Amino acid sequence: MMMRQTAALLALACVAEAAWKALGPFGASLGCVVAAPPDDSVVYVCTWGGDAVLYRSTDFGVSWKRAGSVPERGLCLAIDPGYPERLYLGAAQDIYRSTDAGASWMRDSLGYYVSIYDITVHPDSSSVVYAVGTALGADARMAFLHSTDAGMSWTRTSPPGRSGSLFCVEVDPLNPERVYAGGCYSSSGTVPCLYLTTDMGATFTELSPLIDDTQVMALSIHPEDPNVLCAGGLSGLYRSTDRGSTWTQTVPEGTCFDLAVTPADADLVLAATADKVLLSTDAGGSWDSCGQALCGRYYRGVSAGRTQGSPMYAVNSLGFYRSTDRGETWAVSNRGLDMFGRIAAFGISPTDPEVVYTSFALGFPPIPVYRTTDCGGSWTTHATPMSCGNACGIAVSPYDPDLVFCLEGTVT
């Protein structure tokens, strides 16, 4: 009895004096990623869902610190290449701007509500910024916005005569007066659309729509040959070699959320899709699935560093991944991303208390199981995630520490 009382008192004393420390596993449902110039060592990610929380890494995504937040759902993120501490965040109803690397944010006064799906900064003039989205209202008009004073004020225009949404905007790197915007409109169903403007949205030229699709979700322009465009839709990937006049479908399935190119390797293109990351080394002519260690679903953002040898980045429902070998292998890199969610289950090995298994209530499979052998000092993801649903109980055999039982069920 005396030994039990002493043990309890020691535990209470530790609780009273010790501070709590997050041990992980770290991670967050992320929606966008972007590397900052000039050396790509600074990387930003933004959470997906709820209020937007921005995290910043200064070591190529190895570790993270919280930078700031805005009280809206974040949909896209852009960095001014001329002033890397100036960031733009497109949200569900507004555009936000930061001039201190995301520590604080100012909501731009648009005078109306617009869901902003993409933002890009003019490559040669930091004062010129473009954004696209949907003007919220009874007719849900396409919204094309431009600023000539680095986001202090905005002018909104729309392609004439149609209700719909614009999801992506890209500037021709060799002829920045040429700006492309892609999206969809309603006409006896949903119809994809792609526009070109050379006067900041005063007038638009409609280009050929994608084949066998309903929306233009993402767009990229070859860094050295502006005739070559890649586009992503709800039903695959597409390529044009004549500046969008005609298109060829290169991947016949899967929703594409984001595309990324890099001047360090002009023919390399990354694509973020609902289920995987795709890589092309021939400017979108053909695609392969990226390599090992990618887990989870809903890859909403990809980024490729601008300098030779810089890592590639991808974000999804489970967190952040980086590759240092041109996409052959990927490593989870979530340390410091402490917004993963609710722990649904965990189990401790009876024979080795430093071995712990855990899983999260994420809402959709596949669900990973995490394992630590040093009391949370480091974590590894089990190679085979559970495809059945959320785990609601985990137990480790007292006779065989490698035998683990998992109870699947609905976690509410």
N, C-alpha and C positions, 0 to 999 in steps of 0.2 A: 504493500500500500504506500509506504514512504517513497519508493522509487517512482510510482505513478504520479504522486503529488509533485515531486521535484521536476519531473519532465513537463508537466503541465505548466508550472510556474515559469520555467525557462521559455516555453513557447509563448506564453503571454508577454513576457518581458521583451522578447524579440519583436512581437507584433507591435507593442507600444512604442518602440524606439525606431524601428526600421521604416524606411520609405519604400513604396512599391515601385517596381521596375518592370517594364514590359519585356517579356522574354520571347514573344513570338508564338507561332510562326507569323511573320509579318506579311503584309499584302493588302491590296485594295482593288476594288473594281475600278479600272482606269479607262478613260475614254479617249485621251489624246496624249501625244508625246511629241516633243520637238527639241532638237539640239540647237544650242545657241552658237553663233559665230564668235570669235574667229577660229577657235581651236577645237570646238565640239566637246570640250571637257565638261561644260555646263549643259545640263539636260533638265527639262521641265516635264512633269506629268500632271494631269488633272484628273480628279476622281469623276466617276460616272454615276449619276443618280444623286438626288438630294442637293444640298448646297455644294457648290464647287469648291474643293480644297486643292490647292496647288502645292506640289512638292518640288524641291530643287536639289539637284546633285551637282557637285563640283569635281567629281572624280569619274566621269564617264559612266554614271549610273551604278557605281558600286555601292554607294550608300546615299541615304536621303534625309533631308530635313524639311519640315513643314515651312512653307514660305508665306502663305496667306490664303484668304478665301473670299468668296463673294456669296451673297445670300440668294443665289439662283442656281439652277442646274447648268453646268458648263457643257457646251456642245463643241467648241473648237478653240484652238490656241494658236497664236502667231507671235513671232519675235521680229523686231525691227533689225535687219542685218547691219544697219549703220550705227544703231544704238542698242546693244544687246540687253540693256536693262529696261528697255521699253517693250512691254508686252501688251497684247490685245487678247481678250477673252470674249468669245461669242457665247451668249447665254440664251435662255429660253425666251426672254423678252427684251434684252438690252445688249449693248456692247460695253464692256468694261476695259479700262486702260490703266496700266501701272507704269510708273517711271522709276521704280526702285526694286526691280527684279522680283516683283510679285508680293512684296511686303505689305503694300497698301494699294487699294484700287479705287478708281473714280468711275462712276457710271456716266457714260456719255449721254448728253441730252438730245435724244432723237426726236422727241415730241410725239412719238407713237410707239406702239409695241411691235417688235419684229423678232421672230425666232431666227437667230444667226447661226448658220450651219458651217460657214467657212470664211476665213479672213486671210488675206495675203498682202504683203507690203511690196511696193514698187522696188525692184532690185537696185535702182540707181538713185532714187529720190525718196528719202525717209518720210517726207511730208505727205506722200501719196499712198493711201491705203484703200483697199477694196474689200467689200464684204457682201455676202449674199445670204438670202434666207426667204422667209415667208412673212409678209406683212399681215399681222393678225387682224381679222375683221370678218365681216359677213361674206366677202368674196375671196378671202385668202389669196391676195395677189402675190406674184413673184416680186421679190425685192432685190434690187441691185443698188448697192450703196457705195459711194466713194467720198473720201476726205482728202483735202489738199493742205490740211494743217495738222497732220499727225494725229488725227482723231479728235481734235477739239470740236469740230463740227462735221456734219455729214449731209450729203445730198442723195435723195432716193429717187430712182427711176425704175421702170418696169418694161419688159418687152410688151408691145401693144396687144390688147385684145384678148388676153388669156388669163385665167385664174390658175394658180399652181404654186410650185415651190422651186427655188434654186438651191442646190445642195453643194456645189463646188465652184471655185473660181481660181483661175491660173493665169499668170502673166507670162507672155513669151519672153524668155530670158535674153534673146538676141534682138528682139524688137518689142520693147516694153509697152508700146502704144497698143499692141494687140492683146486684148484681154478676153479670155474665154469664160463662159458661165454655163453650167449644165444643171439640169433638173427634170421636171415633168410638168405637164398640164393636163387638165381634164377635158376630154372630148369623146363621149361614148366609151369611157374607160380612161385609164391612165396612159398617157403617151409621153415617151422620152423626148427631151429637147436639148439642143446645144446651140448657144449663141456666141457670136463674136462682136465685140465693140472696139472701135478705134478712137472713140471720143468720150471716154469715161462714162458711157451709158446714155449719152444723148440719143444715139441711134443704135439699133441692133441688126445684125445679119443672122438669119437662122441657117444653121448648117444641117447636114444630113443627120438624122437621129440614128441611134444604135439599132442593130438588127436584133429582132426577137427579144426585146426587153421593154420595161415600163418606166425606168428612171435612170438618169445619169447621176450616180452617187459620188464618183470620184474621178479626177482627171489629172494627168501628168503630161509634161512636155519634155521632149528630149533636150538635154542641156546644150547639145552642139548641132542638132538638126531639127529645127522647129517644124519640119514637115511631119515628123513622127509624133503622134499623140497616142496615149493609152487612156482607156476609160473603163470604169467599173460600174456595173449596174446591179439590179436585183437578181439577175439570172446569168452572171458571168463576167468575163473580161473581154475587151475589144481593143483593136489597134487600127490606126489610120496612118497612111504614109503620104497623104495629100492635104494635111492641115484640116482634117475633119470633113472633107467632101464625101469620102466613102469609108466604110468600116468593114473589118473582118473580125468575126468572133474567134478568139483564141482559147478561151476556157468556157465551156458551154453550161456551167452550173455554178451555183454559190453566189451569195450576196457579197459584194465588195464594198467596204466602208472607207478605205483610204488607200492611196498610192503614194510612193515616195521615190524620188530619183536623186542622184548626187553628181556634181561636177567632177568628183574624184574618180568616177567610173561611169562614163556617160551612157553605156548600154545596160547598166544595172537598174532594175525596177523592183521594188518591193510592193506587195499587195496584202492588205489586211482583209480577211474574209471572215464569215461567221464562224468557220470551224478551223481555220489554219492560216498560216502565213505562206504566201507563194513568192517565189523568186524567179526573175528572168534575167538572163545575162546577154540577151540579144535584142534589147530594147522592146520587149513585150511580144516578140514573135512566138516564143514558147515559154512555158512555165513549169517549174518543179516545186513540190512541197518542201518547205524548209525542214531543217534537221531535227536533232534530238532535243529532248527536255522541254519542248513546248507542251503545255498542259492547259486544259480549260477550253472555253469557247468565247465567242464574240470578240475577236481581235478587231478593235475599233481604230487603232492607230499604229502607224509604222513611221520610222524615221531613219535616214541614212546620213552619216556624218559627211561634211563637205570636204574633209581633208583625207589624203591617202592613208589607209590603214585605220581609220576611225571605226569604232564599232557600229553595228546596226542595232536598232531598238524596235521592240514591239510591246504593245500593252493589250491586255484583255481582261476578262472577268475576274482573274485571279491575281493580276499584278503586272510586274515589269520583267521583261526578258532582254538579254543582250547577247550579241554574237560578235566574236572577234575574228572569225574565220570565214567571212562572206556567206554566212547563213548555214554553214555545214552543221554546226552545233550551237546550242543556245543554253544560257545559264539563267536561272531565276535570280533576280537581284532586287529583293524587296526590303532589305534592312533599313528600318526607319519609316517604312510605310505602315503605320500602325492603325489603319482603319479597316481591317479585313472584315470584321463583322462578328456575329455571335457564334461562340463555340457550341457546337451541337453535341459533341461527345468527346471523352478522352479516357484513356486507360493507362495504368502504370504497371510496369512489370513487377510482380511480387518478388522475383529473385534479384532484380537490379533496379532500384527506385530511380536511377537516373535515366532509364529508358521510358519514354512517354510517347503515346500515340494520340493524335487528335484529329478532328475534322470539323468543318464549319457548316452552318446552315446557309447554303447559297441559293437555294430555290430551283436549280436546274442541274442535271448531270452533264458531264461526268464530274464526280465529287472526289477531290484528292484526299488521301490520308497522309498526314505528316508524322515524322518520327524524329525524335531527338535522343541521343545517347549520352548527353552531358547536361541534363536538367535544363534544357532550353537554351544552352549556349549557341547551338547551331541546329538547323533542321534540314531534313531531306524529304523530298516528295516520293511517295511510293510510285514505282514505275507504272503500275496499272491502276488508274482511278476507278472508282465504283460507278458503274453505268446505271445502277438501279435507282438511285436517289440519295437523299440525305441519310447520314448515319445518326442514329439516336442512342447508340451504346457501343462501347469498345471494351473488350476484356482480353487480358493476356494470361495464357495458361501458366499455372504455378509449377508445372512439371517440364514445360518446354517453352523457353522465352521467345522462340521464333514462331510459336503458334498463337495467332491473334484471331479473336472472334469479333465480328461486327454485326450489330443489329440495325437493319434498315427500316426506316419508317418516315412518317411525315412529322417534321419539326415545326411547331407553331409558336 
